[in-house]
Amino acid sequence: MTKKDNRWWISLVALVCQTTSLVLLLRYSRTVNSEIYLSSTAVVTAEFLKGIVCIFLVWLENDRSINRVILVINEEIYNKPHDTMRLARLSGLYAIQNNLLFIALSYLNTATY
């Protein structure tokens, strides 16, 4: 297997583990007898944490240089406004999907979902 194939399989396994654990933990947190939290707060917090992890990984890829991270962010986000806006629309739809996931798992059992 090539290095590219290994990354593909690692990404696939990580995505399956993340999605499965998300559904199981979300269902558990919605059914346990405790205070109900706002799903929008959970979605924003999860996306914020993903952003921090992404910035950390970019930092590692760029020889642990803050200046290079700033240059990469500037080059990939601010210097490509058309691509950024296309991704922003998709991000909005993704946020809606995540909020609907909370609603669905509040009313459906995990196996049915």
Long-range contacts (C-beta under 8 A, 24 or more apart in sequence): 23-101, 23-105, 23-110, 23-113, 24-110, 26-101, 26-102, 26-105, 27-105, 27-109, 27-110, 27-113, 30-102, 30-105, 30-106, 39-98, 39-99, 39-102, 39-103, 40-99, 42-102, 43-95, 43-98, 43-99, 43-102, 46-98, 47-95
